[in-house]
Amino acid sequence: MKSIKRTLSYGSSLVALSTLGVVAAPQQAQAQAPTGIEKILGGLLSTGGYWFTSASAKAALGSPKFYNQQAYYGHSAELGGFRVSGGVEFVQTSDHILPFSGGNSLGLYGVSARFTTPQLQKGFRPYISAGVYYGTVNSSKLAFNANGFIPSFAIGAEYKINRFSTLALDYRISGEIGGINTNGISLVLRIF
């Protein structure tokens, strides 16, 4: 119990110091790499489009959709010629851009691992991610809702536009949710 209180105390102190540092010295915060708080806020700005490739998803959800993907991975480790990291990932497609909700939507929430190569020339970096997710499908078109645990796998490439933004294109293959195949192509602009 004592160690939990100490850990919480250290964690809250770190959050307070980080916040104070960003507020007190905005010029320095812009000159450095993004902090954890900036990455979380930037994840909210990670928006793009998603196009379903199966007839069942197009019939139930329509296509295209707004797309938001947020991944919070730990430090990567070297494995052969690849960088490997793991963490949590949230994928949402919807008729409405976040934070608005409603209508037809697909959500994947789970743990995943990501494999990338070191930075390649001209900013391109291929990646593969795979994980297990809790998936939800809400079809207002067919008055249908379904959910369940499914595997999902994405293969794609990202292009670093500048220090704070990246453009990513991938193809996601997922298990069926309520008989609906949710495979599709995403194009997203990630800030931070």
N, C-alpha and C positions, 0 to 999 in steps of 0.2 A: 504494500500500500504506500509505503514511504517513497519507493522508487517511482511509482506512478505519479504521485504529487510532484516529485522533483522533475520528472520528464515534462509534465504539463506546465510547470513553472518555467523551465527552460524554453519550451515551445512558445508560450505566450510572450516571453521576453524577446525571443527572436522575431516574432511577428511585429511586436511593438517597435523594435529597433529598425526593422526593414521599412515599416510604414513611415517612421520618423525620418529615416534617411532619404526616402523618395520625396517626401514633402519638403524637407529642409534644404535639399540640394538637387533641384530638378535638372540643372545643367549637367551635373555629374551622372545622374541616373540615365540621361539620354546618351552619354558618351560610353557607357558600359553596356555589357550584354544584358538582355532582359532578365529580370528577377523572376522568382516563382509566381509572385503576385501578378506581374505584368503578363506572364505566360497564361495564367488562368483568365485574366481579363481579355487577352488576345484570343483565347479559345472561343470566346463569345463572338469574335469577329471572323471566325473561320467558316465562311459561308460560300456555297457554290450551288451546283446543280446535280441532279441524279436522274438518270434515264434507265428505267426498268427494261430488261431485255426479254422477259418472258410474257407470254400472252395472259397467263393467270394474274400476274401483278398489274398489268395494264388494264385488265377488265375490272379488278377489284379496287385499284388505287389511282389509276390514270398515270400518265407520264408526260412531261417531266415534272420533277419536284424540286423544291428548295432543299438544300443539303447542308448539314452542319456536322462536322466531325471533330471531336476533341479527344486527344490522347495524352495521358499523363504517365510518362515512362520514367523509370529510374535511370541511373548512369549506365551507359552501355559498356559491354565487355567485349574484348577481342576474341573471336572464335574463328581460327583459320584466317581467311582474308575478309571476314565479315565483322560487322559491329552488331551485337545482339543486345536488346533491352526488353524489359517487360514492365507491365503496369496495367492500368485500367483504360478503357476506351469507350466512348459514347458516340453512337452514330444515329442521327435523326434525319428522316426525310419527311416533308410535310407540304401541304398545299400552301401554307403560310410561312413566311420567314420568321425565324426566332426573334423575339420572345413570344410572338403570337402563336396560338395553337388552335386546333380544331380541324375539321375536315378529314381528308384521307391522310394517313401517316404510317410510317414504319420506324420503329426504334430498336436499336441494339445496344445493350448495356452489359459490359463484361470485362473479363481479363484477357489480355493478349500479349503476344511476343512479336517483336519487330526485328527483322533482319535487313541491314543495309550494307552497302559497300562504302568505303571511304569516299570523300567528295571527289567527283570526277571533273574532267575539264569542262569549262563553261557552265559550271553550277548544276549539272544534271546528276541525280543520284537515284538509282533504282531501289526499290524496297519490296519486301514481302511481309505481310502481317497475318497472323493466324491466332484464333482464340475461341473461347466458349462464351456465349452471350445469352442473356435473357432477351428474347425478341418479342415485340408487340406489333400487331397489325391492326389498324383501325380503319375500316372502310365505311365511310358515310354513304358512299355510292351504293353499296350492297347491304347496308345496315348489318355489318359483320365485324366482330372483334375476335381476335385470337392471340394467344401468347404461348411461350414455351422456351425451353433451353435448346439452343442450336449451335453447331459449329459454324464459323465463318472465316473466310480466307480472302485476302486482297493482295493483288499484285499490281505494281504501278511504278511511276517515276515522279520525282519532284524536281522542280527547277527553282533555284534560289534567285529571285529577282533582285533583291537588295538585302541589306542586313536584317530587316524586320519583316519581310514578306516572302512567301514561297507559294508557287503555283504547283498543284499536284493533280495528276490524272491517274485513276486506277480502275480496275475491274474487280468487283466483289462477288464472290460465290458464297452463298449461305444455304443452310438447310431450310426446308419448307416450314412455314408457320401456318397452321390451319389449312394445309393443302395449297398455299400460295408460294410460288417460287419468287424470291425477292432479289435474284441476281441482277446486277446492273453496273453501269458505268458512272463514275463520279468525276467531276471537275471542281476543284475547290481552291480558293485563295486563302491561305493561312497568314494571319498577322501574328508576328512573334513566332 
